[in-house]
């Protein structure tokens, strides 16, 4: 394998990693937006925003399973 081919492979690997990081960030933002929309629909104004964004999903799931 020539040196330039190796460098080209490394560039492709870095760009794939960047794409995965972008996808990961987009999914995080979409999940947070969905949580805020559901919160508005359910009317949970008493919970703090930090609790929802922080990912306390286990407690939230338990609350709504038993209602």
DSSP file (Angstrom, degrees, kcal/mol; ACC not computed):
  #  RESIDUE AA STRUCTURE BP1 BP2  ACC     N-H-->O    O-->H-N    N-H-->O    O-->H-N    TCO  KAPPA ALPHA  PHI   PSI    X-CA   Y-CA   Z-CA
    1    1 A X              0   0    0      0, 0.0     2,-0.0     0, 0.0     0, 0.0   0.000 360.0 360.0 360.0 131.6    0.0    0.0    0.0
    2    2 A X     >  -     0   0    0      1,-0.1     4,-1.8     4,-0.0     5,-0.1  -0.318 360.0-111.8 -77.9 164.1    1.4    3.3   -0.9
    3    3 A X  H  > S+     0   0    0      1,-0.2     4,-2.2     2,-0.2     5,-0.2   0.890 115.9  51.9 -64.1 -40.5    1.8    6.2    1.5
    4    4 A X  H  > S+     0   0    0      1,-0.2     4,-2.2     2,-0.2    -1,-0.2   0.850 107.2  53.6 -68.2 -31.6   -0.9    8.4   -0.2
    5    5 A X  H  > S+     0   0    0      2,-0.2     4,-2.2     1,-0.2    -1,-0.2   0.913 108.8  49.5 -65.8 -41.5   -3.4    5.5   -0.1
    6    6 A X  H  X S+     0   0    0     -4,-1.8     4,-2.1     1,-0.2    -2,-0.2   0.914 110.8  49.6 -62.2 -43.4   -2.8    5.1    3.6
    7    7 A X  H  X S+     0   0    0     -4,-2.2     4,-2.1     1,-0.2    -1,-0.2   0.893 109.1  52.5 -63.7 -39.5   -3.3    8.9    4.2
    8    8 A X  H  X S+     0   0    0     -4,-2.2     4,-2.2     1,-0.2    -1,-0.2   0.903 108.3  50.8 -62.9 -41.2   -6.5    8.8    2.1
    9    9 A X  H  X S+     0   0    0     -4,-2.2     4,-2.4     1,-0.2    -1,-0.2   0.895 108.9  51.6 -62.7 -39.9   -7.8    5.9    4.3
   10   10 A X  H  X S+     0   0    0     -4,-2.1     4,-2.3     2,-0.2    -2,-0.2   0.895 108.5  50.8 -65.1 -39.4   -7.0    7.9    7.5
   11   11 A X  H  X S+     0   0    0     -4,-2.1     4,-2.3     2,-0.2    -1,-0.2   0.917 111.0  49.0 -63.3 -42.7   -8.9   11.0    6.1
   12   12 A X  H  X S+     0   0    0     -4,-2.2     4,-2.3     2,-0.2    -2,-0.2   0.902 110.3  50.9 -63.4 -41.1  -11.9    8.7    5.4
   13   13 A X  H  X S+     0   0    0     -4,-2.4     4,-2.1     1,-0.2    -1,-0.2   0.913 111.0  48.5 -63.5 -41.7  -11.8    7.2    8.9
   14   14 A X  H  X S+     0   0    0     -4,-2.3     4,-2.3     1,-0.2    -2,-0.2   0.899 111.3  49.6 -65.0 -40.0  -11.7   10.7   10.4
   15   15 A X  H  X S+     0   0    0     -4,-2.3     4,-2.2     2,-0.2    -1,-0.2   0.878 109.7  51.6 -69.0 -35.3  -14.6   11.9    8.3
   16   16 A X  H  X S+     0   0    0     -4,-2.3     4,-2.3     2,-0.2    -1,-0.2   0.906 109.7  50.2 -64.2 -40.5  -16.6    8.8    9.3
   17   17 A X  H  X S+     0   0    0     -4,-2.1     4,-2.4     1,-0.2    -2,-0.2   0.909 109.7  50.7 -62.8 -42.3  -15.9    9.5   13.0
   18   18 A X  H  X S+     0   0    0     -4,-2.3     4,-2.5     1,-0.2    -1,-0.2   0.897 109.2  51.4 -63.0 -40.1  -17.0   13.1   12.5
   19   19 A X  H  X S+     0   0    0     -4,-2.2     4,-2.5     2,-0.2    -2,-0.2   0.913 110.2  48.7 -62.9 -42.1  -20.3   11.9   10.9
   20   20 A X  H  X S+     0   0    0     -4,-2.3     4,-2.5     2,-0.2    -2,-0.2   0.896 111.1  49.9 -65.2 -39.5  -20.9    9.6   13.8
   21   21 A X  H  X S+     0   0    0     -4,-2.4     4,-2.3     2,-0.2    -2,-0.2   0.905 111.4  49.1 -65.5 -40.2  -20.3   12.4   16.3
   22   22 A X  H  X S+     0   0    0     -4,-2.5     4,-2.4     2,-0.2    -2,-0.2   0.913 111.8  49.0 -63.3 -42.6  -22.6   14.7   14.4
   23   23 A X  H  X S+     0   0    0     -4,-2.5     4,-2.4     2,-0.2    -2,-0.2   0.914 110.4  51.0 -62.6 -43.0  -25.3   11.9   14.4
   24   24 A X  H  X S+     0   0    0     -4,-2.5     4,-2.0     1,-0.2    -2,-0.2   0.919 111.3  47.5 -60.3 -45.3  -24.9   11.4   18.1
   25   25 A X  H  X S+     0   0    0     -4,-2.3     4,-2.4     1,-0.2    -1,-0.2   0.902 111.0  51.6 -64.5 -41.1  -25.3   15.1   18.8
   26   26 A X  H  X S+     0   0    0     -4,-2.4     4,-2.5     1,-0.2    -1,-0.2   0.901 109.4  49.7 -63.0 -41.0  -28.3   15.3   16.6
   27   27 A X  H  X S+     0   0    0     -4,-2.4     4,-2.4     2,-0.2    -1,-0.2   0.888 109.7  51.5 -65.7 -38.2  -30.0   12.4   18.4
   28   28 A X  H  X S+     0   0    0     -4,-2.0     4,-2.3     2,-0.2    -2,-0.2   0.933 112.0  46.4 -62.3 -45.2  -29.3   13.9   21.8
   29   29 A X  H  X S+     0   0    0     -4,-2.4     4,-2.4     1,-0.2    -2,-0.2   0.899 112.7  49.7 -65.3 -40.4  -30.9   17.2   20.7
   30   30 A X  H  X S+     0   0    0     -4,-2.5     4,-2.4     2,-0.2    -1,-0.2   0.899 110.8  50.0 -65.3 -39.9  -33.9   15.4   19.2
   31   31 A X  H  X S+     0   0    0     -4,-2.4     4,-2.3     2,-0.2    -2,-0.2   0.905 111.1  48.8 -64.8 -41.7  -34.4   13.4   22.4
   32   32 A X  H  X S+     0   0    0     -4,-2.3     4,-2.2     2,-0.2    -2,-0.2   0.916 111.3  49.7 -64.4 -42.8  -34.2   16.5   24.5
   33   33 A X  H  X S+     0   0    0     -4,-2.4     4,-2.3     1,-0.2    -2,-0.2   0.912 110.5  50.5 -62.0 -42.1  -36.7   18.3   22.3
   34   34 A X  H  X S+     0   0    0     -4,-2.4     4,-2.7     1,-0.2     5,-0.2   0.900 108.2  52.9 -62.3 -40.7  -39.0   15.3   22.5
   35   35 A X  H  X S+     0   0    0     -4,-2.3     4,-2.2     1,-0.2    -1,-0.2   0.909 109.8  48.0 -62.2 -41.7  -38.8   15.3   26.3
   36   36 A X  H  X S+     0   0    0     -4,-2.2     4,-2.2     2,-0.2    -1,-0.2   0.897 111.9  49.8 -66.5 -39.1  -39.7   19.0   26.4
   37   37 A X  H  X S+     0   0    0     -4,-2.3     4,-2.3     2,-0.2    -2,-0.2   0.932 112.4  46.9 -64.5 -44.5  -42.7   18.4   24.1
   38   38 A X  H  X S+     0   0    0     -4,-2.7     4,-2.8     1,-0.2     5,-0.2   0.887 109.7  54.6 -63.8 -37.7  -43.9   15.5   26.1
   39   39 A X  H  X>S+     0   0    0     -4,-2.2     5,-1.6    -5,-0.2     4,-1.5   0.923 108.9  47.6 -61.7 -43.4  -43.5   17.5   29.3
   40   40 A X  H  <5S+     0   0    0     -4,-2.2    -1,-0.2     2,-0.2    -2,-0.2   0.909 113.0  49.0 -64.2 -40.7  -45.7   20.3   27.9
   41   41 A X  H  <5S+     0   0    0     -4,-2.3    -2,-0.2     1,-0.2    -1,-0.2   0.904 115.2  43.4 -65.0 -41.0  -48.3   17.8   26.8
   42   42 A X  H  <5S-     0   0    0     -4,-2.8    -1,-0.2    -5,-0.2    -2,-0.2   0.664 106.0-130.0 -79.9 -16.4  -48.3   16.0   30.2
   43   43 A X  T  <5 +     0   0    0     -4,-1.5     2,-1.7    -5,-0.2     3,-0.3   0.844  46.5 160.1  73.1  34.4  -48.3   19.4   32.0
   44   44 A X    > < +     0   0    0     -5,-1.6     3,-0.9     1,-0.2    -1,-0.2  -0.420   9.6 148.5 -86.6  62.7  -45.5   18.5   34.4
   45   45 A X  T 3   +     0   0    0     -2,-1.7    -1,-0.2     1,-0.2    -2,-0.0   0.671  61.9  68.0 -70.8 -15.0  -44.6   22.1   35.2
   46   46 A X  T 3  S+     0   0    0     -3,-0.3    -1,-0.2     2,-0.1     2,-0.2   0.785  83.2  84.2 -77.5 -25.9  -43.5   21.1   38.7
   47   47 A X  S <  S-     0   0    0     -3,-0.9     2,-0.2     1,-0.1     3,-0.0  -0.493  85.0-115.5 -76.6 146.1  -40.4   19.2   37.5
   48   48 A X     >  -     0   0    0     -2,-0.2     4,-1.3     1,-0.1     3,-0.4  -0.489  14.4-124.9 -79.8 151.7  -37.3   21.2   36.8
   49   49 A X  H  > S+     0   0    0      1,-0.2     4,-2.7     2,-0.2     5,-0.3   0.875 110.5  59.5 -60.4 -38.1  -35.8   21.4   33.3
   50   50 A X  H  > S+     0   0    0      1,-0.2     4,-2.6     2,-0.2    -1,-0.2   0.853 100.5  55.5 -62.0 -34.6  -32.5   20.1   34.6
   51   51 A X  H  4>S+     0   0    0     -3,-0.4     5,-1.5     2,-0.2     4,-0.5   0.910 111.9  42.6 -65.0 -41.7  -34.1   16.9   35.8
   52   52 A X  H ><5S+     0   0    0     -4,-1.3     3,-0.9     1,-0.2    -2,-0.2   0.929 118.2  43.7 -70.9 -45.2  -35.5   16.2   32.3
   53   53 A X  H 3<5S+     0   0    0     -4,-2.7    -2,-0.2     1,-0.2    -1,-0.2   0.853 105.4  64.4 -68.6 -33.4  -32.4   17.2   30.4
   54   54 A X  T 3<5S-     0   0    0     -4,-2.6    -1,-0.2    -5,-0.3    -2,-0.2   0.641 113.4-115.4 -67.8 -14.0  -30.2   15.3   32.9
   55   55 A X  T < 5 +     0   0    0     -3,-0.9     2,-1.9    -4,-0.5     3,-0.4   0.871  52.8 162.4  87.4  39.2  -31.8   12.1   31.9
   56   56 A X     >< +     0   0    0     -5,-1.5     4,-1.6     1,-0.2    -1,-0.1  -0.353  21.8 145.3 -83.6  57.7  -33.6   10.9   35.0
   57   57 A X  H  >  +     0   0    0     -2,-1.9     4,-2.8     1,-0.2    -1,-0.2   0.797  57.4  62.0 -72.6 -29.5  -35.6    8.6   32.8
   58   58 A X  H  > S+     0   0    0     -3,-0.4     4,-2.0     2,-0.2    -1,-0.2   0.937 108.6  41.6 -62.1 -46.9  -35.9    5.7   35.3
   59   59 A X  H  > S+     0   0    0      2,-0.2     4,-2.2     1,-0.2    -1,-0.2   0.901 115.3  51.2 -66.2 -41.1  -37.9    7.8   37.8
   60   60 A X  H  X S+     0   0    0     -4,-1.6     4,-1.9     1,-0.2    -2,-0.2   0.915 109.4  50.2 -63.7 -43.3  -39.9    9.4   35.0
   61   61 A X  H  X S+     0   0    0     -4,-2.8     4,-1.6     1,-0.2    -1,-0.2   0.911 110.3  50.1 -61.8 -42.9  -40.9    6.0   33.6
   62   62 A X  H  X S+     0   0    0     -4,-2.0     4,-1.2    -5,-0.2    -1,-0.2   0.903 107.9  53.9 -63.1 -41.3  -41.9    4.7   37.0
   63   63 A X  H  < S+     0   0    0     -4,-2.2     3,-0.2     1,-0.2    -1,-0.2   0.921 114.0  40.3 -58.9 -44.8  -44.1    7.7   37.6
   64   64 A X  H  < S+     0   0    0     -4,-1.9     3,-0.4     1,-0.2    -1,-0.2   0.676 107.1  62.0 -85.1 -17.0  -46.0    7.3   34.4
   65   65 A X  H  < S+     0   0    0     -4,-1.6    -1,-0.2     1,-0.2    -2,-0.2   0.816 107.7  44.7 -72.5 -29.5  -46.3    3.5   34.5
   66   66 A X     <        0   0    0     -4,-1.2    -1,-0.2    -3,-0.2    -2,-0.2   0.338 360.0 360.0-100.1   7.2  -48.3    3.7   37.8
   67   67 A X              0   0    0     -3,-0.4    -1,-0.2    -4,-0.1    -2,-0.1   0.474 360.0 360.0 -85.7 360.0  -50.7    6.5   36.9
